[in-house]
């Protein structure tokens, strides 16, 4: 009984195995036959599909979008100020944007020092005041100046005496009344005193006193010989003040800093990659934003050294500043126009519109205007180079494209319509 049971189980197991083998041969070879050609076909289709996807990324659209057309009649075109241009070759200006800042014109900047020690008795100019050349900015009371003036006056008196003595001794020597030795001694004393007087005079000239002032010095009251006036060397604005009433000032103290702000420097940082392109004489447009109008200039200086920290070179432009809008310290962007580049196909930048995150222009069709995806290359302030999407001779909307885009999204444009 037990053997019969085992035999039955074995028979059933064998039947199951045979059935499975038969099913496998019927089904699996068919799937294997399909898989191999499907795999090869899929690989080929993937490559085609990949290329198609690349094209679609360039196209940025589908058949439905290609059919979208904004239909307008001539009246509507004129009403919405839409202009059409022809795509073709053109020149792209090579534009380089550089960071920089406005700085003082160091050629029109002066540190005012008194050149003589003294005590501040009058302060006539303060921070921000405008000064003119020759104007008194402050007055010092100087004992040192009084000593210089006194020495000069004394040397003049002694020179007058030695001159008179020389004339007398010369006459006596010629009349055989006095010896030649006495005459020569008087002549030597005169020469020494003349040198001393000239030295005292030059000290006062070094402090800024004119020859006319020295001629009038002996007629001035005694109190005035202690007064020293600090004079503005040229027209400008006081941008620093380091003097207060009663302060003791040394001869090398920087009491004022005056700047002529009618012109400023524009210092630009030139990156290493741009150095071969930047050169003296190139035009530059300076913008600072914040409501300040753009200004035009030219590059007047390019530094010979590269900064160790910034790894940039210095380029400079001198900018007229008659209204004072360009304040030193302002950060600016300098746009430099280098040589123009010939491009095979360009369009106006005003024609470019972003639709579904892709750059489009509107092409003139028989029944209206349709959006066409394009790929752009180099650009400048006016034109954009087109590297894919349209061909030379295509008519496109150069002005009013934004209005077309806005009404395209609504699906209606006045009496016209968008398909």
Secondary structure, 3 states (H helix, E strand, C coil): CHHHHHHHHHHHHHHHHHHHHHHHHHHHHHHHHHHHHHHHHHHHHHHHHHHHHHHHHHHCCCHHHHCCCECCCHHHHHHCCCEEEECEEEEEEEEEEEEEEEEECHHHEEEEECCCCEEEEEECCCCCCEECCCCEEEEEECHHHHHHHHHHHHHHHHHHHHHHHHHHHHHHHHCCCCCHHHHHHHHHHHHHHHHHHHHHHHHHHHCCCCHHHHHHHHHCCHHHHHEEEEECCCCEEEEEECCCCCCEECCCCEEEEEECCCEEEEEEEEEHHHCCCCCCCCEEEEECCCCCCCEEEECCEECCCCCCCCCEEEEEEEEECCCCCCCCCCEEEEEEEEEEEEEEEEEEHHHCEEECCEEEEEEECCCCEEEEECEEEEECCCEEEEEECCCCCCEEEEECHHHHHHHHHHCEECCEEEC
